[in-house]
């Protein structure tokens, strides 16, 4: 395991958007984002340990800048750009957390940021994107509409596309959360992260394979948006799925490079329905006194639903974000 000084001395070139990132890229990302990102704490709860039947270590990425792990990948992408490219700005599509993270990362470098947002995105997340200084562009809530709108903005502005989860710079940046967790708490039997497009999970898999090869890596995916689970079962990506889940941050389809990395590292995906996820959300709020969003709580939900799988183990859980739409809470709990 490298020390902070070792990481700071690394000077690996940034991964290109089209390449599959490596552990060297994760190490380079850790050095690159160190001046800007928080090193988030690891939380414990004896009550949750007893309920889960295992030892849980929660990587508190809801306390990251912009309220989610997404800042890691966005920051790495922004600060790896050559000056001439950066001056034209960056563009992405996002339901919220990645857009806010990219907007904040762009602000740290003083460059323009454009975010394409589906019109049904969580209001609080859209407000955060605006607050960080990005220009919003609205579109229909489909992947095709998002990508078309991004292409139009690129053509108009020359901005660099920073995809929410397929960009290698983003994946490498997301892998730094697991790098910190494994460095802080040592050996784990399992690591569990939420799964949407796969940036966090594939970055975690790269890091775990290099730092702690015996650690199993699991993705937690909504039963109503289980394209990742189905893709790994079939051995090919599922490209048509209409997501139906309260986990608004996990509605994206698994990306092609992410799918390749999950297969290469033998990652297993576990499912939880929305009712179990909201139960886990309520439980975590009550016991840990921490505000996380449903897309985070699903990682705890799958551990609680698979007690026999994790019994007696040391399990690391990445709490991916805490950007909750407070006005929608009553409806969220009522629906579950």
C-alpha positions as CSV (number, residue, x, y, z in Angstrom):
1,X,0.0,0.0,0.0
2,X,1.5,3.4,-1.0
3,X,1.8,6.2,1.5
4,X,0.5,9.7,0.8
5,X,4.0,10.8,0.0
6,X,4.4,8.0,-2.4
7,X,1.2,8.9,-4.2
8,X,2.2,12.5,-4.4
9,X,5.4,11.6,-6.1
10,X,3.6,9.6,-8.9
11,X,3.4,11.2,-12.3
12,X,1.6,8.7,-14.4
13,X,-0.1,10.2,-17.5
14,X,-3.9,10.5,-17.3
15,X,-6.0,7.7,-18.8
16,X,-7.7,8.7,-22.0
17,X,-11.5,8.6,-22.1
18,X,-11.5,5.6,-24.5
19,X,-9.0,3.4,-22.6
20,X,-9.7,1.0,-19.8
21,X,-8.1,2.5,-16.7
22,X,-5.5,0.6,-14.6
23,X,-4.5,0.8,-11.0
24,X,-1.7,3.2,-12.1
25,X,-4.4,5.5,-13.2
26,X,-6.1,5.2,-9.8
27,X,-2.9,6.1,-8.1
28,X,-2.3,9.1,-10.4
29,X,-5.9,10.2,-9.7
30,X,-5.3,10.0,-6.0
31,X,-2.4,12.4,-6.3
32,X,-4.2,14.7,-8.7
33,X,-7.3,15.2,-6.6
34,X,-5.6,15.3,-3.2
35,X,-5.5,19.2,-3.1
36,X,-9.3,19.4,-3.9
37,X,-11.2,16.3,-2.6
38,X,-11.9,15.3,1.0
39,X,-10.5,12.2,2.5
40,X,-13.8,11.0,3.9
41,X,-14.2,9.2,7.3
42,X,-15.1,5.5,7.9
43,X,-18.2,5.1,10.1
44,X,-19.1,2.2,12.4
45,X,-22.3,1.1,14.2
46,X,-22.4,-1.8,16.6
47,X,-26.2,-1.9,16.2
48,X,-25.9,-2.3,12.4
49,X,-23.2,-4.9,12.8
50,X,-25.5,-7.0,15.0
51,X,-28.4,-6.7,12.6
52,X,-26.2,-7.6,9.6
53,X,-24.3,-10.4,11.4
54,X,-21.0,-9.0,10.2
55,X,-18.6,-6.1,10.8
56,X,-19.5,-3.1,8.7
57,X,-17.2,-0.2,7.7
58,X,-19.0,2.6,6.0
59,X,-17.0,4.8,3.7
60,X,-18.8,8.1,4.1
61,X,-18.8,9.6,0.6
62,X,-22.0,11.5,1.4
63,X,-19.6,13.8,3.2
64,X,-17.5,14.3,0.1
65,X,-17.5,17.7,-1.6
66,X,-20.8,18.2,-3.6
67,X,-22.3,15.4,-1.3
68,X,-21.2,12.4,-3.3
69,X,-18.3,10.2,-4.5
70,X,-18.8,11.7,-7.9
71,X,-16.5,14.6,-7.1
72,X,-13.6,12.3,-7.2
73,X,-14.0,11.2,-10.8
74,X,-15.1,14.7,-12.0
75,X,-12.1,16.3,-10.3
76,X,-9.7,13.9,-11.8
77,X,-11.1,14.4,-15.3
78,X,-11.1,18.2,-15.0
79,X,-7.6,18.5,-13.6
80,X,-6.1,16.0,-16.1
81,X,-7.1,18.2,-19.1
82,X,-4.5,20.2,-21.0
83,X,-4.9,23.9,-20.6
84,X,-6.1,24.6,-24.1
85,X,-8.7,21.9,-23.8
86,X,-9.8,23.0,-20.4
87,X,-10.3,26.6,-21.6
88,X,-13.2,25.4,-23.8
89,X,-15.0,23.9,-20.8
90,X,-16.6,20.6,-20.0
91,X,-20.0,19.0,-20.7
92,X,-21.8,16.0,-19.3
93,X,-25.3,14.6,-18.8
94,X,-26.5,13.8,-15.3
95,X,-29.5,13.2,-13.1
96,X,-27.8,15.2,-10.5
97,X,-24.7,14.1,-8.5
98,X,-22.2,13.9,-11.4
99,X,-23.5,17.2,-12.8
100,X,-23.0,18.9,-9.5
101,X,-19.6,17.3,-9.0
102,X,-18.4,18.3,-12.5
103,X,-19.7,21.8,-12.0
104,X,-17.8,22.2,-8.7
105,X,-14.6,20.6,-10.2
106,X,-14.8,23.0,-13.1
107,X,-15.2,25.9,-10.7
108,X,-12.0,24.8,-8.9
109,X,-10.2,25.2,-12.2
110,X,-12.1,28.3,-13.4
111,X,-13.5,26.8,-16.6
112,X,-17.0,26.6,-18.1
113,X,-19.3,23.7,-17.4
114,X,-22.5,22.5,-19.2
115,X,-24.8,19.9,-17.8
116,X,-27.6,18.2,-19.7
117,X,-30.3,17.3,-17.2
118,X,-33.5,15.2,-17.7
119,X,-36.5,17.3,-16.9
120,X,-37.6,14.9,-14.1
121,X,-34.4,15.1,-12.2
122,X,-34.5,15.7,-8.4
123,X,-35.1,19.4,-7.8
124,X,-32.5,19.7,-5.1
125,X,-29.9,18.2,-7.3
126,X,-30.6,20.6,-10.2
127,X,-30.4,23.5,-7.7
128,X,-27.0,22.3,-6.6
129,X,-25.7,22.1,-10.2
130,X,-26.9,25.7,-10.7
131,X,-25.3,26.8,-7.4
132,X,-21.9,25.5,-8.5
133,X,-22.1,27.7,-11.6
134,X,-22.9,25.3,-14.4
135,X,-25.2,26.1,-17.4
136,X,-28.1,23.6,-17.5
137,X,-29.6,22.2,-20.6
138,X,-32.9,20.2,-20.2
139,X,-33.8,17.1,-22.1
140,X,-36.2,14.1,-22.1
141,X,-35.4,11.4,-19.5
142,X,-33.8,8.9,-21.8
143,X,-30.2,8.0,-22.5
144,X,-30.6,8.7,-26.2
145,X,-31.9,12.2,-25.4
146,X,-29.1,12.9,-23.0
147,X,-26.4,11.9,-25.4
148,X,-28.0,13.9,-28.3
149,X,-28.2,17.0,-26.2
150,X,-24.5,16.6,-25.1
151,X,-23.4,16.2,-28.7
152,X,-25.3,19.5,-29.6
153,X,-23.6,21.4,-26.7
154,X,-20.2,20.0,-27.8
155,X,-20.7,21.1,-31.3
156,X,-21.7,24.6,-30.2
157,X,-19.0,25.1,-27.5
158,X,-16.1,22.8,-28.2
159,X,-16.4,21.6,-24.6
160,X,-14.8,18.3,-23.5
161,X,-17.2,15.5,-22.8
162,X,-16.8,14.0,-19.3
163,X,-19.2,11.0,-19.3
164,X,-20.7,10.2,-15.9
165,X,-19.3,6.6,-15.8
166,X,-17.6,5.4,-19.0
167,X,-14.8,8.0,-19.0
168,X,-11.6,6.3,-17.9
169,X,-10.6,9.4,-16.0
170,X,-13.8,9.3,-14.1
171,X,-13.5,5.6,-13.3
172,X,-10.0,6.0,-12.0
173,X,-11.1,8.9,-9.8
174,X,-13.9,6.8,-8.4
175,X,-11.4,4.1,-7.5
176,X,-9.7,6.4,-5.0
177,X,-12.6,5.9,-2.5
178,X,-11.7,2.2,-2.2
179,X,-8.0,3.1,-2.1
180,X,-8.6,5.2,1.0
181,X,-10.9,2.6,2.6
182,X,-8.5,-0.2,2.1
183,X,-5.6,1.9,3.3
184,X,-7.5,3.1,6.4
185,X,-9.0,-0.1,7.6
186,X,-6.8,-2.8,6.1
187,X,-8.1,-6.2,5.0
188,X,-11.7,-6.7,4.0
189,X,-13.5,-9.9,3.1
190,X,-15.9,-7.9,0.8
191,X,-16.5,-4.5,-0.6
192,X,-20.0,-3.4,-1.6
193,X,-20.9,-0.3,-3.7
194,X,-24.1,0.8,-5.4
195,X,-24.3,0.0,-9.1
196,X,-25.8,2.4,-11.7
197,X,-23.7,3.1,-14.8
198,X,-20.7,1.3,-13.1
199,X,-18.1,4.0,-12.6
200,X,-17.8,3.5,-8.8
201,X,-18.0,-0.3,-8.9
202,X,-15.5,-0.8,-11.7
203,X,-13.1,1.7,-10.1
204,X,-13.5,-0.2,-6.8
205,X,-12.8,-3.5,-8.6
206,X,-9.6,-2.2,-10.1
207,X,-8.4,-1.0,-6.8
208,X,-9.3,-4.1,-4.8
209,X,-7.7,-6.4,-7.3
210,X,-4.4,-4.5,-6.9
211,X,-4.4,-3.8,-3.2
212,X,-6.4,-6.7,-1.7
213,X,-6.9,-9.5,-4.2
214,X,-8.7,-11.8,-1.7
215,X,-11.4,-9.2,-1.2
216,X,-14.7,-10.0,-3.1
217,X,-16.3,-7.0,-4.8
218,X,-20.1,-6.8,-5.0
219,X,-22.5,-4.3,-6.7
220,X,-25.8,-3.4,-5.2
221,X,-28.4,-2.7,-7.8
222,X,-32.2,-1.9,-7.7
223,X,-34.4,-4.7,-8.7
224,X,-36.3,-2.2,-10.9
225,X,-33.2,-1.3,-12.8
226,X,-31.3,-4.6,-12.9
227,X,-29.6,-4.3,-16.3
228,X,-26.1,-4.8,-14.7
229,X,-27.3,-8.0,-13.0
230,X,-28.8,-9.3,-16.2
231,X,-25.8,-8.2,-18.3
232,X,-23.4,-10.2,-16.2
233,X,-25.7,-13.2,-16.1
234,X,-26.0,-13.2,-20.0
235,X,-22.4,-12.3,-20.7
236,X,-23.5,-9.4,-22.8
237,X,-24.8,-5.9,-22.1
238,X,-28.6,-5.4,-21.8
239,X,-29.2,-2.2,-23.8
240,X,-33.0,-1.8,-23.4
241,X,-34.4,-1.3,-19.9
242,X,-36.9,1.2,-18.5
243,X,-35.7,1.8,-14.9
244,X,-38.3,2.0,-12.2
245,X,-36.7,2.7,-8.8
246,X,-36.5,5.4,-6.1
247,X,-32.7,5.3,-6.5
248,X,-32.5,8.1,-8.9
249,X,-28.7,8.0,-9.1
250,X,-28.8,4.3,-10.3
251,X,-31.1,4.6,-13.3
252,X,-28.3,4.7,-15.9
253,X,-27.5,1.6,-18.0
254,X,-24.2,-0.2,-17.3
255,X,-21.5,1.3,-19.6
256,X,-19.4,-0.8,-22.0
257,X,-16.0,-0.3,-20.3
258,X,-17.6,-0.8,-16.9
259,X,-19.1,-4.1,-18.1
260,X,-15.7,-5.2,-19.3
261,X,-14.1,-4.4,-16.0
262,X,-16.8,-6.0,-13.9
263,X,-16.5,-9.2,-15.9
264,X,-12.7,-9.2,-15.8
265,X,-12.7,-8.8,-12.0
266,X,-15.5,-11.3,-11.4
267,X,-17.7,-8.8,-9.7
268,X,-21.1,-10.1,-8.5
269,X,-24.2,-8.1,-8.4
270,X,-26.9,-8.4,-5.7
271,X,-30.4,-6.9,-6.0
272,X,-32.7,-5.1,-3.6
273,X,-36.2,-3.8,-4.2
274,X,-37.2,-0.3,-3.3
275,X,-39.0,-1.3,-0.1
276,X,-35.9,-3.0,1.3
277,X,-33.8,0.0,0.2
278,X,-36.1,2.5,1.9
279,X,-36.1,0.3,5.1
280,X,-32.3,0.4,5.0
281,X,-32.3,4.1,4.5
282,X,-34.6,4.6,7.5
283,X,-32.5,2.3,9.6
284,X,-29.2,4.0,8.8
285,X,-30.7,7.4,9.5
286,X,-31.9,6.1,12.9
287,X,-28.8,4.3,14.0
288,X,-25.9,6.2,12.4
289,X,-27.6,9.7,12.5
290,X,-26.3,10.3,9.0
291,X,-28.2,11.7,6.0
292,X,-27.7,9.4,3.0
293,X,-29.8,9.0,-0.2
294,X,-31.6,5.9,-1.4
295,X,-28.8,5.2,-4.0
296,X,-26.4,4.9,-1.0
297,X,-28.8,2.9,1.2
298,X,-29.1,0.1,-1.3
299,X,-25.6,-1.2,-0.4
300,X,-26.7,-1.7,3.2
301,X,-30.0,-3.2,1.9
302,X,-28.2,-6.0,0.0
303,X,-26.0,-6.9,2.9
304,X,-29.0,-7.1,5.2
305,X,-30.8,-9.3,2.6
306,X,-27.8,-11.7,2.3
307,X,-26.8,-12.3,5.9
308,X,-25.6,-15.8,5.1
309,X,-23.3,-14.5,2.4
310,X,-21.6,-12.0,4.6
311,X,-21.9,-13.7,8.0
312,X,-18.9,-13.0,10.3
313,X,-17.0,-11.1,7.6
314,X,-15.4,-7.6,7.5
315,X,-17.4,-5.7,4.9
316,X,-16.7,-2.3,3.5
317,X,-19.7,-0.3,2.2
318,X,-19.3,2.8,0.1
319,X,-22.0,5.3,1.0
320,X,-22.2,7.0,-2.4
321,X,-24.0,10.2,-1.6
322,X,-26.3,12.2,0.6
323,X,-28.2,14.5,-1.7
324,X,-31.7,13.9,-0.6
325,X,-34.8,15.8,-1.9
326,X,-36.2,16.7,1.5
327,X,-39.5,17.8,0.0
328,X,-40.1,14.3,-1.4
329,X,-39.3,12.4,1.9
330,X,-42.9,11.9,3.0
331,X,-43.8,10.4,-0.4
332,X,-40.7,8.3,-0.4
333,X,-41.5,6.6,2.9
334,X,-45.2,6.2,2.1
335,X,-44.4,4.5,-1.2
336,X,-42.3,1.9,0.6
